[in-house]
Amino acid sequence: MPESVPLNVAVIGLGVGEQHARTYARENSSHLKWLYDLDEERAASLAGLLGDVGVAKNEAAIFNDEQTDVVSIASYDDDHFDQVIKGLEAGKTLFVEKPLCRTVDELQKIKAAWEKAGQPPVETNLVLRAAPLYIWLKQEIAAGTFGDIYAIDGDYLYGRIHKIIDGWRKGVNNYSVMSGGGIHMIDLMVWLTGKSPSSVSSVGNRISTEGTSFQFNDFMASTFRFPSGMIARITANFGCVHRHHHVLRIFGTKATFIYDDQGARLHTTRDENAQATPIDLDPLPASKGSLIETFLKTIQSNTFTPEQSKAAVQHNINVVSIVAAADRAVLSNQEESILYV
């Protein structure tokens, strides 16, 4: 498609999807054509603020519109699978809030539909990849600054317990905090190192939400084994008394990286008298729409080769394969092999 022609976009779900909509509305490369939400008044109100935007009566109005090029899916987690399938069958390019879906069975069906559709671009909003700190960190790892990485620790500290006690998450069958939040740290684990784990063991509890309407684990910890011998430990902590935050530690034979609420720093010596080097880069992207901007430019300019586009989609599929195995492991109480789709 010529770069001068804006892509027609629709957004389904206007929780975090409102930030999607605002991003599309201000981008020259896109025309926000449709909004859809279960709360029609909410959609109408946002459409009024953003200008020439239609309010769809249902999902079908969006998927059946041949002029809509891109669909942003930001609905509840358990709705993603069905909507992704409908989008692929309708020939749409998709931008999907995490998680893409929740089980290996769903992944297999999505991959089959994606291949049948001609392998169109499909991105997942694992937005920490767009943070300046992690872009720098990926470059340093590739440059050999860390030597051989042997361990990674990542903690996703949700700090918003009210959202699982009172919000929509309590109504999602088998809601997973790893799928709903810890997935960000799993994505970083794979994206930064270029390595994929082979097995995982998990434990979980719901002590923080005991006696509430939330009936699933609010804390989950998973340990991943890699063919290289590397070990990674990822936690999804939705009940913590803490501000919304994440922590990452990367241990290599030449350097150690730590990011927590004291900031980011790099250790390059075991000298007890040496100070770590502060890394003054933002650990968060400019907005939750940061990946959308890159996604649109990639589509319009044909920046990616078909092989690169396919690899990007496969990465997103692999991340869900890993999360699904972690969820199986917490139920089986034993180490689970990761089944890559």
N, C-alpha and C positions, 0 to 999 in steps of 0.2 A: 504494500500500500504506500502511495507517495507520502513523503514526510509532511507535506503541507496540509493533508487531509486529517482532521482530528478524528480520533477513534470514538465511536459512540459507546458509552459505558452505562451499565446499570449496577446498582448496589442493592443487595438483599440483606436486610438486617441492619438496624441503625443504632445499636449500642456502640461498640467500637467502630461499626460501619459508618457512623457519622463522620469519623475522621477520614475514612476512605472517601466519602462523598465530598468533603471539603477539599481534599487533595485533588480529586478529579476536576472539581469545579474551577480551581485556580490554575490548572495546567493547560497550556496552549495546545498540547498534543492530544487532549481529550475533550469530548463534549458529554457532560453528564445528562443522560437522556431520561433515565428512570430511577425512582426510588421505590423500594417496597419494604414494609415492616408490618408485623402483626398488628401494631397500633397505627391505624391509618391516619389518625390525627397527628401523630408524631412525624410521620412521613410528609404529610401536607405542610406542617409547620416548617420543617427543614427545607422543603422544596420552595416555599415562599421566601426563605432567606437566601437561597442560592440562585434564584432566578428562573430561567427557562427550563424547568425540570418537570417531567411528568410523574404522577403518583400511580403506580401499578396497583390494580385490584388484587392480583395474585401473582405467583411465580410464573405461571404459564404465559401471562402477558409479556413477560420479559424473554423467556426462552423461545417463544414463538415469533418474536420480532426479528425479522431477518436483517434489519438495519442495525441491530445491537451487535457490536463487535466483541466487547469485553464485559464479563459479569464478575463483579466482586461479591464474594460470598462471605458474609459476616454474621451468620445466624447462630443459633445454639449449636454446640459441638455435635450433638447427635443428629442434627439435620444436614450436616455437611455432605455426608456420603451420597444421599439421595439427590441433593442439588448438584453436586459435582457430576454425577452420572447424567442427569438431565442436561446440564450445560454441555458436556462432551457430545452427547447425542444430537444436540442442537447446533453443533459446530462452533461453539463459542470458545474464545480464549478466556482463561479463568485466573483470577487472583483470589486465593482462599485464605481466610483466617486460619491460624493453627487451631486444632490439628486438621490435616487434610481429611482424615477419617480416623477410625479408632481400632480397627481389627485387621488381621491379616486377610480374612475373607473379603472384607470391604476393599482392601488394597488390591487384591487380585482382580476384583471386578472393575475397579477404577482403571487399573493398568490395561486390562483387556479393552475397555471402552476408549481409553486414550490412544491405544495403538490402532483401533478400528477407525478412529476419527482422524488419523494421519499424524499423530503425535504433535498436537498443537502446544504452544507454550502454556504451562500451568505453574504458577508460583504460589508459595505459601508464605504468609507474613511472619516469618521468624526473624523479627526486625533487629535483633541485637547484631546481626551481621553487618548492619549499616552504621554501627557506632564507630566513631573514629578510633577509639581505643582498641577495638578488636580487629579493625582493618590493619592497624599498625602491628598488633600482636601476630596476626597471620603472616605478615611480611617478615617479621623477625624469626618466626619459627622456620619459614621457608629458607631464610638466609643462613640457618644453622646456629643462630645465637644460643639456642638452648641445648645444643648437642642432641643426645638421644633422650626423648621424653619418656619417662617411665611411670609417671602418675599424674592424674588430674583430679581435682576436687571441685565440684560445682554445687552451690546451694541456691535454690530459688526460694527466696523469702517473700511470701505473698503479702503478709501483714494486713490482709483485708478480710478478716474472718466473717464480717457481716455479709459479704457477698456470697459465701457458701451456706450460711445459716438462713438468710432471708431471700437470696436472689434465685435466679433460674437454675443454678447448678444443682441445687438440692432436688430438683425434679427430674434431672437427667439420670436414666437408669445406668447403674454402674459407673457413675462419674469417677474419672481418674485424675488425681492432682498431678500425676506425671504427664499425662496427655494434655492437661489443661494449662500447665505452667512449667513443670520440669523439662518439658520438651525444648524450651529455649536453651537450657544448659546442654542438653543432649545434642542439639543442633550445633552449638559452638564446639563441643567436644569433637565432632566429626569434621566440621567445616574448617576449624583451625589446624587440625593435624593431618587431614586427608586420610585418616585411618578409621576403619569400621570394626566394632567389637564382634566377637564370635559367640559369646554367651553372657548371661546375666543372672544374678540372684538378687532377690528383693525382699524387704520386710516393710510393714506399715502398721499404723495404729490410728485411732480416732479419739484420743484422750482429750484433746483441746475442744472438741465439739460434742463430747459425751452429754447426753440429756437434751440435745437440740434436735431440730428437724433434719439435720444433715446426717445421713446414714452410711457414709462411705469413709474410707481412710482420709484423714486430713493431713497426715504425714506419711511420706514414703521415701525409702532409701534404697538405692540400687547400686550394685557393684558390677562393673563390666570388665570382662577379660578380652584382651586383644591378641591376635596371632603373634604380634611382636613381643608379647610379654607385658606390655603396658597395662596398667590397671586404672580404671576411672571410677570415682564414687560420685553419684549425683543424688541430691535430695530435693524433694518438692515439699515445702513446709508451708501449708496454708493456714495453720492455726497459730503461728508464732506471734509473740508480742514484740513487734519490730515494724519499722516502716517498710513499705514496699521496696525491695532491694534484691540484689543478687551478689553472690560472692564467687570468685574464681581463683583457683591456685593451680599453677602449672609447674611441675618439677622436672627439670632436665639435668643431664650430667654436667652441663656448663652454666646453667642459670636457673633461677626460680622467679616466677611472676606471681604476685599476689594483688588481688583487688578485693577490697572489703569496704566497710564504712569509714576507714581511715584513708582511703584513696588507693591509687594504683602505684606499685613500685616494682623495681627489678633488682634482684640480688645476683651479682656476678662473681662473688667471692665468698669463701667460708671464713674469712678473717673476722674475728669477733669484734674488732674495733671499727670495722668498715660500716658505713651507712648505705642503705639501699638507695638506688636512684629513683626519685619520684618521676612518674609518667603523667604529665599534665595533659591528658586527652580525655574527651568526654566519653564515659562508658555507656551513654545512651544515644540513640539516633536523634536527629533534629525533631522528628515526629513519628507517629505510628504509620504515617504514609510515606516514609522515606524510601522503602523498597518499591512502592507504587511508581514513583517518579522514574526510577531506573528501569522498571519493568516496561513502562510505556515507551521509553526511548529505545529500548532494545527491540520491541516489536516493530516500531515505526521505521527505525533505521536499518533493520535487519542486521544488527551488530553481531548477533550470535549465528554461527554456522548451525546447520541441523544437528551436528554431533554435539555441539556445546549446549544447545537447547535441550536435547535429549538427556545429556548428563545432568543438567540442572533439575529436570523433572525427576530423574532417577534418584538424585540426592534427597529430594523431598520424600519420595517413596521409601527410601532406606531409613530415614529418620523415624517415620511412623512404624516401620518394621521393628526398629530397636525399641521404641516405646511400647509397642504391643507385646514384645517379649518380656519387658520389665513388668508389665501388668499381669501377664500369665504367671510370672515367677512369684509374685506376691500372693497369688491364689494357690499355686501348687506347693509353695514353701520349699522349692528346690531349684537348683540351677537349670536354666532353660537355654537351649540353643536358639540363636536368633535366626529366624527364617526370612531371608531376604527375597522379596517378590521381584 
